[in-house]
Amino acid sequence: MSINTSAAGTSASANGAVLVLARLLISVMYIFAGFGKLTDIAGTAGWFGSIGLPAPTIVAVLVGLLELVGGLAILVGFKTRIAAVALAVFTIAATLIAHTNLADQIQLLMFMKNLAVTGGLLVLASFGAGALSVDARRG
């Protein structure tokens, strides 16, 4: 009796492709948001100041860098667990700072979306980036 190893290989390959897609879908939001903040520091700082954040220009730069660099790390699967935890903590903090007016349907939607994205980030933090990643190549 022989064991069919091709099914196991196909399953692992499919899982790797699914993880790449998951990383792409999660990371694109952060990459675009970070790029947007960094290319409009004044506008971002103005909004941050209007919601009461201290040192809004510094915070805008730091948040923009976290989103852009963290998103790129997730995308390519580099230090994925660390990036996912950092973005998960950031996303919960941002949600509690900027999306707590749950009587407003848009804010409620943003709140729920952020919880779902945080869930995805925690899955990545728990299981890693998968075989098709920089992390896997680094061993």
Secondary structure, DSSP 8 states (H G I E B T S, - for coil): ----HHHHHHHHHHHHHHHHHHHHHHHHHHHHHHHHHHT-HHHHHHHHHHTT-SSHHHHHHHHHHHHHHHHHHHHHTSSHHHHHHHHHHHHHHHHHHH---TTSHHHHHHHHHHHHHHHHHHHHHHH-S-SSSHHHHH-
